[in-house]
Structure formats: structure tokens, C-alpha cells
């Protein structure tokens, strides 16, 4: 009988000892798990925020730059005579207008005259355009800067009729398409001119 009781007491002691020893280990393990998981969750959240933040910032910056670029829209217009007499001067005014929503800087402009008309002088410019007479038939302007919402740059050129005939004066804004725009088909302005001989 004592032997049975002793055996039962030993089993009970072992069981209790196992439970007591197991409980701290389990609790400790649970706390470690908490300590491990919490930083992991924080790290994951931080990683998500960091990834999202960097990604969003990068995408946002690129998107903004791209949108800014495609929201430019330059248009060219010509004003000038329908006819010029041989040996006489007249004036041509070309307008470059930015109809877009973002500014256009470092705008180039070329003006090409037909062979019977010779450019003689740049009379006036604005919006930063600096123009030079490359040849008697070619004017090149650089450095134009137009803000959004129809701000415009003007270039006034004096030209002379040199021989009888007909031709077209062509002005092209952003001729090399170095600036990204919404469209390019409105960058060219033309003016058909007759050069006549007075009798």
C-alpha cells in the first residue's frame, strides 16, 4: 500500500514539476514571441511605409514632372504683309504662345524666309528671346520663356523684297522638339507673301 502511495506521489510530483517548469518556459516563449512579433510588425509597417513613401514619392515626382512636361503647348502665329514691293522693307511679327498649364523655358524659334525676301534686322523681342540673322533667309532665336495660360513671346523682324515672285515665310517654335509638349502640329506658323515690282 505504501509502495502504491509512494508511486502515486512520485508521479504527482513529476507531473507538478513538469507543469511548473513548463509554465515559465511557455510564458517566456510567449513573451519572446510577443517581443519578436511586435518588432516584426513594426518593421513590416515601417517597411511598408518606407517602401510606399519612397515609391510614392518617386512615382509622384516622376508623374509630376511628366505631367508638367506634357501640359506645355506652344503655338506660333504670323502677322505680316500679303505683298512687298521689290526694293522695299516691311515687318513680320511672329508670336509664340504657351497655351499650356505649365511654363515653357529655353524655347527656340526659327524663321525661314523664301529666296525673294531677305531678313535685314531684328527690331524687337521679348520674353528672353535672343535672335540672330544666321543668313538673309534664316533667323534663329533662343532662350524664350513663356509662362502658362497664353503668355506669349514676340519677335519682330524687318525684311526686304529682293525679287519678284511668291513664297512662304515659315516660323517654327521648338523646332527640334527639345521641349515635351501636348502636341507639335501647332508649332508652325506660315505667311504666304507676294513680292511685286512697282511700275
Buried (B, 14 or more C-beta within 10 A) or exposed (E): EEEEEEEEEEEEEEEEEEEEEEEEEEEEEEEEEEEEEEEEEEEEEEEEEEEEEEEEEEEEEEEEEEEBBBBBBBBBBBEBBEEBBBEEEBBBBBBBBBBBBBBBEEBBBBBBBBEBBBBEBBEBBEBBBEBEBEEBBEBBBBBBBBBBEEBBBBBBBBBBBBBEBEBEBBBBBBBEEEBBBBEBEBBBBEBEBBBBEEE
